[in-house]
Amino acid sequence: MLPLAAFFISTISKMILVTGGTGFVGAHLLLRLAARQQPIRALYRSNKKLATTQQWLSDQGFSDVKNPIEWVYADLNDIPSLNDALGGVSVIFHTAAHISFDPVDEALMRKINIEGTANLVNVALAVGVKQLIHFSSIAALGSQLHPNWPITEENEWDPALLHSDYAISKYGAEMEVQRGHFEGLITTILNPGVIVGEGFYDQSSGSIIKKASKGLYFYTAGSTGWVDINDVVNLAITMYEQPQNGARFIVVGANKSYHAFLTALTQQLAVRSPNIGIPYWILKTGALLFESLAFFGICKARINRFTAQSLHSAETYSNQKVVDTYGISFTPIKETIERVCADFLATKN
């Protein structure tokens, strides 16, 4: 049975705040929330990204007249702006994060993902926000212990293992959210896999579709978890309405190899499919080379030791907990690919 807290926060008149409103996930979430005709406030930092997001929302049929979004300029590391932005807010959907696998961005990710989340939690507690839904990542989960044992929410993080700077920053952000939980916030954490959805083809997973549209030659042996953007935002809203206080949930619709995913993607886009496997030793050698060049400032590290390991690792994830708790049926990844590729081609033309 879901906790009584669900009844306490279910009233649709409560003000919702979305951080990262101009990002891929944030924009899709805003589109879904706006349909509920609930007071919404969204944070932004870039006027250019704001204009792009507003245009995308309009292209999806969103009407700012019927369902206005209150856009507020604020920075997660600027406490006064956060104080102003969180005034009157009851619920926060925290989607904002910096994603990078370049070692140069380590300090920036710590600043935004960890310190920014800590600031958000502190201000939320100070101004009386009731609930926080935090968008984390499967990168923040513990490692797979055996090939036949999928990763679950119970897999413990091992600091002795090799982790990307991004994974460390997302794990650190989760620790701040957990602290907020113990200090009185109603919290829920989502750990989505690679999120696939329409729009924003120059960022996040959208860039995979854009690159694949030119045709691919190479693939790696690894696998990971994938999930439809619609499943992610719908589930986040359900978690807002029916919270499991202090819980975290893996949000993965399918476990699929990079080769299988990219092949399905390129076939749908009617371009060359990858057919040349890259051995791990080549990935590792390339990673060391790029890291050396990046160290001397010659170029960015397009690949590092962690990404080489990740692209080669066959990791699987269990969604049993979220299925059992919320009864969700995930969108088949084939349907997601077909829908998103159709949108990409329509946008391109």
CORBELZI-V38486 format. One record per backbone hydrogen bond with DSSP energy under -1.0 kcal/mol. NH is the residue of the N-H (numbers start at 1). CO is the residue of the C=O. If there is no record, write none. Layout:
nh;co
NH;CO
NH;CO
This chain:
nh;co
6;3
8;4
9;5
14;11
16;39
17;91
18;41
19;93
21;43
23;20
27;23
28;24
29;25
30;26
31;27
32;28
33;29
34;30
36;33
37;34
41;16
42;70
43;18
44;72
50;46
51;47
52;48
53;49
54;50
55;51
56;52
57;53
58;54
59;55
60;56
61;58
62;57
67;63
70;40
72;42
74;44
78;75
82;78
83;79
84;80
85;81
86;82
89;86
90;15
91;15
92;131
93;17
94;133
95;93
105;102
106;103
109;105
110;106
111;107
112;108
113;109
115;110
116;111
118;114
119;115
120;116
121;117
122;118
123;119
124;120
125;121
126;122
127;123
129;124
130;90
131;90
132;186
133;92
134;188
135;94
136;190
138;192
140;137
141;138
142;155
149;146
151;316
155;152
161;158
168;164
169;165
170;166
171;167
172;168
173;169
174;170
175;171
176;172
177;173
178;174
179;175
180;176
181;177
182;178
183;179
184;181
185;180
186;130
188;132
189;247
190;134
191;249
193;251
194;225
196;227
203;200
206;203
207;204
208;205
210;206
211;207
212;208
213;209
214;211
215;212
216;272
219;276
222;311
223;313
224;256
226;254
227;194
229;196
232;228
233;229
234;230
235;231
236;232
237;233
238;234
239;235
240;236
241;237
242;238
246;187
247;244
249;189
251;191
253;226
254;226
256;224
258;222
261;257
262;258
263;259
264;260
265;261
266;262
267;263
268;264
269;265
271;266
275;217
276;217
278;219
283;279
284;280
285;281
286;282
287;283
288;284
289;285
290;286
291;287
292;288
293;289
294;290
295;291
296;292
297;294
298;293
302;300
308;304
309;305
310;306
311;307
313;309
315;223
315;313
318;151
323;319
324;320
325;321
326;322
327;323
336;332
337;333
338;334
339;335
340;336
341;337
342;338
343;339
344;340
345;341
346;342
347;343
348;344
349;345
